[in-house]
Amino acid sequence: MKHLLFLLFFVSFFSNAQDLKEIRSQYPQAVESVENTSKLDQTFSAINVSSNPILRAYKGAVLTLKAKFSKKKSDKKEFFKEGVSLIESAANAEPSNIEIRYIRLSVQENSPKFLGYDNNIESDKNFILKNCANISSKELKNIIREFALNSRNFSDSEKLILSK
């Protein structure tokens, strides 16, 4: 019985790791088109407020992209509110998680100012600057660096620090 539980845990963990790797690579591309956003959104059909915080944050970010691409004003508002709620719930669950901070920063940086979702830009940016060198995953480090190098919130000197 113990072996079966261990095997189930291992398979589940490996599956989530593979999914996360795929999600990480698809997320920056989701911004480019409604098709990319829809494809990534399908990945999150089973994700809810009790799911892994990183997956919740990505789902929230994708919902804000769905808001961006929606035609109806009511859909835009609903998707954005739900997305922000998931991102904030993930950030509250794991405030020291650099990946969640990166996701939140990417959404806040690209949200229209009139929505008022920009309270954590400076703190998330500073957290990333302070902790980027400590990221163990090379792929995640590269994704966050690439984001920062293209971000308007990082100064040239901060980008230089991250590119090392």
C-alpha positions as CSV (number, residue, x, y, z in Angstrom):
1,M,0.0,0.0,0.0
2,K,2.8,2.4,0.9
3,H,4.5,1.7,-2.4
4,L,1.3,2.4,-4.3
5,L,0.9,5.8,-2.5
6,F,4.5,6.7,-3.2
7,L,4.1,5.7,-6.9
8,L,0.9,7.8,-7.2
9,F,2.6,10.8,-5.6
10,F,5.7,10.4,-7.8
11,V,3.6,10.2,-11.0
12,S,1.5,13.1,-9.9
13,F,4.6,15.2,-9.1
14,F,6.3,14.3,-12.4
15,S,3.1,15.2,-14.3
16,N,2.8,18.5,-12.6
17,A,6.5,19.3,-13.2
18,Q,6.0,18.5,-16.9
19,D,2.9,20.6,-17.1
20,L,4.6,23.5,-15.4
21,K,7.5,23.4,-17.8
22,E,5.0,23.5,-20.7
23,I,3.0,26.3,-19.1
24,R,6.1,28.4,-18.5
25,S,7.1,28.2,-22.1
26,Q,3.6,28.9,-23.4
27,Y,2.8,31.8,-21.0
28,P,4.9,34.5,-22.7
29,Q,3.4,33.5,-26.1
30,A,-0.2,33.7,-24.8
31,V,0.0,37.5,-24.9
32,E,0.5,37.4,-28.7
33,S,-2.9,36.0,-29.8
34,V,-6.3,34.9,-28.7
35,E,-5.5,31.4,-30.1
36,N,-2.5,31.1,-27.8
37,T,-4.5,32.3,-24.9
38,S,-7.3,29.9,-25.6
39,K,-4.9,27.0,-25.9
40,L,-3.3,27.7,-22.6
41,D,-6.6,28.4,-20.9
42,Q,-7.7,24.8,-21.8
43,T,-4.8,23.5,-19.8
44,F,-6.3,25.1,-16.6
45,S,-9.8,23.7,-16.8
46,A,-9.2,21.8,-13.5
47,I,-7.4,24.5,-11.6
48,N,-9.2,26.3,-8.8
49,V,-8.6,28.2,-5.6
50,S,-7.4,25.1,-3.8
51,S,-4.8,24.1,-6.5
52,N,-1.1,24.6,-6.5
53,P,-0.4,28.4,-6.0
54,I,1.9,28.6,-9.0
55,L,-0.7,27.0,-11.3
56,R,-3.4,29.3,-9.8
57,A,-1.3,32.4,-10.6
58,Y,-0.8,31.2,-14.2
59,K,-4.5,30.5,-14.5
60,G,-5.2,34.0,-13.2
61,A,-2.8,35.6,-15.6
62,V,-4.4,33.7,-18.5
63,L,-7.9,34.9,-17.4
64,T,-6.6,38.5,-17.5
65,L,-5.5,37.8,-21.1
66,K,-8.9,36.4,-21.9
67,A,-10.2,39.8,-20.6
68,K,-7.9,41.6,-23.0
69,F,-9.1,39.6,-26.0
70,S,-12.9,39.6,-25.0
71,K,-15.3,41.7,-27.0
72,K,-18.0,42.1,-24.4
73,K,-17.3,44.6,-21.6
74,S,-19.0,42.4,-19.1
75,D,-16.8,39.4,-20.0
76,K,-13.7,41.7,-19.8
77,K,-14.6,42.7,-16.3
78,E,-15.5,39.2,-15.1
79,F,-12.4,37.5,-16.5
80,F,-10.1,40.3,-15.1
81,K,-11.6,40.2,-11.6
82,E,-11.4,36.4,-11.5
83,G,-7.9,36.4,-12.8
84,V,-6.7,39.0,-10.3
85,S,-8.4,37.1,-7.5
86,L,-6.5,33.9,-8.4
87,I,-3.2,35.8,-8.7
88,E,-3.6,37.5,-5.3
89,S,-4.7,34.3,-3.6
90,A,-1.5,32.6,-5.0
91,A,0.6,35.5,-3.8
92,N,-0.9,35.4,-0.4
93,A,-0.4,31.7,-0.1
94,E,3.3,31.9,-1.1
95,P,4.6,35.5,-0.8
96,S,8.2,34.5,-1.2
97,N,7.7,32.6,-4.5
98,I,9.6,34.4,-7.2
99,E,7.6,32.8,-10.0
100,I,4.3,34.0,-8.6
101,R,5.8,37.5,-8.1
102,Y,7.0,37.4,-11.8
103,I,3.5,36.4,-12.9
104,R,1.8,39.2,-10.9
105,L,4.3,41.8,-12.1
106,S,3.8,40.8,-15.7
107,V,0.0,41.2,-15.3
108,Q,0.2,44.5,-13.4
109,E,2.7,45.9,-15.8
110,N,0.3,45.2,-18.7
111,S,-3.0,46.1,-17.1
112,P,-4.6,49.4,-18.1
113,K,-3.9,52.0,-15.4
114,F,-7.6,52.8,-14.9
115,L,-8.1,49.4,-13.5
116,G,-5.9,50.2,-10.6
117,Y,-4.1,46.9,-10.5
118,D,-0.6,48.2,-10.1
119,N,0.0,48.3,-6.3
120,N,2.8,45.7,-6.2
121,I,4.9,46.6,-9.2
122,E,7.7,48.1,-7.2
123,S,7.8,45.4,-4.5
124,D,7.6,42.6,-7.0
125,K,10.4,44.2,-9.2
126,N,12.6,44.6,-6.1
127,F,11.9,41.0,-5.0
128,I,12.9,39.7,-8.4
129,L,16.1,41.8,-8.4
130,K,17.0,40.6,-5.0
131,N,16.2,36.9,-5.6
132,C,16.7,36.1,-9.3
133,A,20.3,34.9,-8.7
134,N,19.0,32.2,-6.3
135,I,16.6,30.6,-8.7
136,S,17.6,26.9,-9.1
137,S,15.6,26.3,-12.3
138,K,17.7,27.5,-15.3
139,E,14.6,27.7,-17.5
140,L,12.6,29.8,-14.9
141,K,15.6,32.1,-14.4
142,N,15.8,32.6,-18.2
143,I,12.1,33.3,-18.5
144,I,12.2,35.9,-15.7
145,R,15.3,37.5,-17.1
146,E,13.8,37.7,-20.5
147,F,10.7,39.3,-19.1
148,A,12.8,41.8,-17.0
149,L,14.9,42.7,-20.0
150,N,11.8,43.7,-22.0
151,S,10.0,45.3,-19.1
152,R,9.6,49.1,-18.9
153,N,9.7,48.9,-15.0
154,F,13.3,47.8,-14.8
155,S,16.0,50.4,-15.4
156,D,19.0,49.8,-17.7
157,S,21.2,49.3,-14.7
158,E,18.8,46.8,-13.1
159,K,18.6,44.9,-16.4
160,L,22.3,44.8,-16.5
161,I,22.4,43.2,-13.0
162,L,19.8,40.6,-14.1
163,S,21.7,39.8,-17.4
164,K,24.8,38.6,-15.5
